[in-house]
Amino acid sequence: MNLPHGNHQERKTRLFNLAVIGIVGQVGFFTLLIILVALFAGLGLDNQMQTRPLFTLVFLVASVPISLIVMFVVVRFGLRRINPGKMKSEPKQQEENDFGNYS
């Protein structure tokens, strides 16, 4: 079954949009999970050691860079899955295009 060019391009765009929505959903989920784990771990330690806001604040502040790192990893992994050939071949392709150009 041959599809017209417009339908193929529309399908590719739709699949790309769904993949981006999936990546954004994963980033949001992991960020929320990290913040909730930090919050409840901090509250638990504060209750146990009678240091009311100390551990909660420290864990919440520490969760920000951790969630940023996780966000970066999830986005890179997701982009690699969306476009596996382009991310690895771009530098090599540029190197091949520049081969023999000495100016």
Contacts in CASP RR format, 6 or more apart in sequence:
PFRMAT RR
TARGET T0000
AUTHOR 0000-0000-0000
METHOD contacts of the structure
MODEL  1
MNLPHGNHQERKTRLFNLAVIGIVGQVGFFTLLIILVALFAGLGLDNQMQ
TRPLFTLVFLVASVPISLIVMFVVVRFGLRRINPGKMKSEPKQQEENDFG
NYS
3 11 0 8 1.000
16 82 0 8 1.000
19 78 0 8 1.000
19 81 0 8 1.000
19 82 0 8 1.000
20 82 0 8 1.000
23 74 0 8 1.000
23 75 0 8 1.000
23 78 0 8 1.000
23 79 0 8 1.000
23 82 0 8 1.000
26 74 0 8 1.000
27 71 0 8 1.000
27 74 0 8 1.000
27 75 0 8 1.000
30 67 0 8 1.000
30 70 0 8 1.000
30 71 0 8 1.000
30 74 0 8 1.000
31 67 0 8 1.000
31 70 0 8 1.000
31 71 0 8 1.000
34 63 0 8 1.000
34 66 0 8 1.000
34 67 0 8 1.000
34 70 0 8 1.000
35 60 0 8 1.000
35 63 0 8 1.000
35 67 0 8 1.000
37 63 0 8 1.000
38 59 0 8 1.000
38 60 0 8 1.000
38 62 0 8 1.000
38 63 0 8 1.000
39 56 0 8 1.000
39 59 0 8 1.000
39 60 0 8 1.000
41 55 0 8 1.000
41 59 0 8 1.000
42 55 0 8 1.000
42 56 0 8 1.000
42 58 0 8 1.000
42 59 0 8 1.000
42 60 0 8 1.000
43 55 0 8 1.000
43 56 0 8 1.000
44 55 0 8 1.000
45 51 0 8 1.000
45 55 0 8 1.000
45 59 0 8 1.000
46 52 0 8 1.000
46 53 0 8 1.000
46 54 0 8 1.000
46 55 0 8 1.000
46 56 0 8 1.000
49 55 0 8 1.000
79 87 0 8 1.000
80 87 0 8 1.000
END
